Amino acid sequence: MSIVRTFPNSISGFILAMNTAKAKKDGVAVPTDNILSTATSTRLDTDVTNYNNGKAAIVAANQVYHAAVELARPQRRLLRKFIISFYNSLNNAIALNDILASARAFYGLEISNKKMPDMKTDAKLLAAAGLLIDGDAARRLAGGIAIVSPTIAQVTTTINTAKPIIAAISNAKTVVTTAISSLKKQNAEIKDLITHIWDEVEAHYSLDDASSKRDQGRLWGIKYTGHGELSEITGLCTDSLSHAPLPNVQLYLVGVGKRVMSDADGNFIINTSLYDLLEMNVKLIGYDDKTITFRKEDGVPLILNVVMVKTVII
């Protein structure tokens, strides 16, 4: 049986370690009881503020992004509907010989191709809308008849309404990406700070017996992981909204070295000798990644259910 210090490897882990240390430091009866050095204490105060603000910026940016996606969803559907209706009318007119098949070239389409333009992404959807407007103007200038269902005026109004709303998604996503990048730039400093805190705390209690030293260290946010008796962590992976079981969820218990997958019914089993404060990373295509921190007793089976949140698709 052995117990080792385990460094956090996620944003939530960094925040937990720092917030715990700061709460302990700020809670001492008198400043002289603070066991951290002045330099480390100052860094802790600054870094906790900066890192928590960085995390908050990501959360706020994600909220704006998700709101933009929700706002754009009906506009996206309406725009696709009008584009499809327009090209159906064009194809019908070609079938009736009211418009020549060669007119498809004005819209960047193959002359013999009755398929719709590629609108699988927002960028392609907006490009298809722009090409429709420009192409129809060129076709009409060349003497072509007007499409009446829908009219080009109706399509133009729909495009002008939808375009800025859909474009806002990309802008919001850029803010999210920038916020994440800014937080990652702090990681090297945060890792170094946590290392200094843990080293200073353990040095202060170095004359205590091992169990007492760990107990004191945990109060300052030090994470210890033990290797003891083999036991199981079991659970069920479900969707946050439908509560339906989720198969093929990847679960990685930090320190184990291998991943397990949830079965067809969403159940998983992890056999491990690890105990104390543990961390598990969870992934599934189409869902947000998540990190779960939990405590497990030595040799005692644990039930840990996992709820996954769908990633917003744009």
Residue pairs with C-beta under 8 A, 6 or more apart in sequence:
1 226
1 227
1 228
1 298
2 226
2 227
3 210
3 214
3 224
3 225
3 226
3 227
3 276
4 224
4 225
4 226
4 227
5 198
5 202
5 217
5 222
5 223
5 224
6 223
6 224
6 225
6 254
6 255
6 277
6 279
7 191
7 194
7 195
7 223
8 14
8 16
8 17
8 194
8 223
8 279
9 254
9 279
10 279
10 281
10 291
11 55
11 183
11 291
12 291
12 293
13 223
13 279
13 291
13 293
14 51
14 187
14 190
14 191
14 194
15 51
15 52
15 55
16 221
16 293
17 194
17 197
17 221
17 222
17 223
18 44
18 47
18 48
18 51
18 190
18 193
18 194
18 221
19 48
19 52
19 221
20 219
20 220
20 221
21 36
21 44
21 194
21 197
21 220
21 221
22 44
22 45
22 48
24 219
24 220
24 221
25 34
25 36
25 41
25 44
28 34
34 41
35 200
35 201
35 204
36 44
36 197
36 200
36 201
37 196
37 200
40 193
40 196
40 197
40 200
43 193
43 196
44 193
44 197
47 186
47 189
47 190
47 193
50 186
51 183
51 186
51 190
54 179
54 182
54 183
54 186
55 183
57 179
57 182
57 183
58 176
58 179
58 180
58 183
60 179
61 172
61 175
61 176
61 178
61 179
62 176
64 172
64 175
65 169
65 172
65 173
65 175
65 176
65 312
66 312
67 172
68 165
68 168
68 169
68 171
68 172
69 169
69 312
69 314
71 165
71 168
72 122
72 162
72 165
72 166
72 168
72 169
72 314
75 161
75 162
75 165
75 166
76 122
76 125
76 162
76 166
78 158
78 162
79 125
79 129
79 158
79 159
79 162
79 166
80 119
80 125
82 150
82 154
82 155
82 158
82 159
83 116
83 117
83 119
83 125
83 128
83 129
83 132
83 155
84 116
85 149
85 150
86 132
86 147
86 150
86 152
86 155
87 107
87 116
87 117
87 132
89 147
89 148
89 149
89 150
90 99
90 103
90 104
90 107
90 147
91 114
93 99
93 145
93 147
94 100
94 101
94 103
94 104
98 145
99 144
99 145
101 111
101 112
102 111
103 139
103 144
104 110
104 111
104 113
105 111
106 135
106 136
106 138
106 139
106 142
106 144
107 117
107 131
107 132
107 135
107 136
107 139
108 117
108 131
108 135
109 115
109 117
117 124
117 128
117 131
117 132
118 124
118 128
119 125
119 128
121 314
122 166
122 167
122 169
122 170
122 314
123 170
125 166
126 163
126 166
126 167
129 155
129 159
129 162
129 163
130 159
132 155
132 159
133 152
133 155
133 156
133 159
136 147
136 152
137 152
140 146
140 152
146 152
169 314
173 314
194 221
197 220
197 221
198 217
198 220
198 221
198 222
201 216
201 217
201 220
201 222
202 213
202 217
202 222
205 212
205 213
205 216
205 217
206 213
208 216
214 222
214 224
217 224
218 224
218 277
223 276
223 277
224 276
224 277
225 255
225 274
225 275
225 276
225 277
225 278
226 274
226 275
226 276
226 298
227 273
227 274
227 275
228 273
228 275
228 298
228 299
229 273
229 298
229 299
230 271
230 272
230 273
230 299
231 271
231 272
231 273
231 275
231 296
231 299
231 300
231 301
231 302
232 269
232 270
232 271
232 272
232 301
232 302
233 253
233 269
233 270
233 272
233 296
233 301
233 302
233 303
233 304
234 267
234 268
234 269
234 270
234 301
234 302
234 303
234 304
235 267
235 268
235 303
235 304
235 305
235 306
236 245
236 262
236 265
236 266
236 267
236 268
236 305
236 306
237 245
237 246
237 247
237 249
237 251
237 262
237 266
237 267
237 268
237 282
237 284
237 305
237 306
237 307
237 308
238 244
238 245
238 246
238 266
238 305
238 306
238 307
238 308
239 246
239 307
239 308
239 310
240 307
240 308
240 309
240 310
241 310
244 266
245 262
245 265
245 266
245 267
246 262
246 266
246 284
246 287
246 308
247 261
247 262
247 263
247 264
247 265
247 266
248 261
248 262
248 284
249 261
249 262
249 266
249 268
249 282
249 283
249 284
249 306
249 308
250 259
250 260
250 261
250 282
250 283
250 284
251 259
251 260
251 261
251 262
251 268
251 270
251 280
251 281
251 282
251 306
252 258
252 259
252 280
252 281
252 282
252 283
253 270
253 272
253 274
253 278
253 279
253 280
254 278
254 279
254 280
254 281
255 274
255 278
256 270
256 272
256 274
260 268
260 269
260 270
261 268
262 268
268 306
274 296
275 296
275 297
275 298
275 299
275 300
276 295
276 296
276 298
277 293
277 294
277 295
278 293
278 294
278 295
278 296
279 291
279 292
279 293
280 291
280 292
280 294
280 304
281 289
281 290
281 291
282 289
282 290
282 291
282 292
282 306
282 308
283 289
284 308
286 310
286 311
286 313
287 308
287 309
287 310
287 311
288 308
288 309
288 310
288 311
290 306
290 308
290 309
292 304
292 306
294 302
294 304
296 302
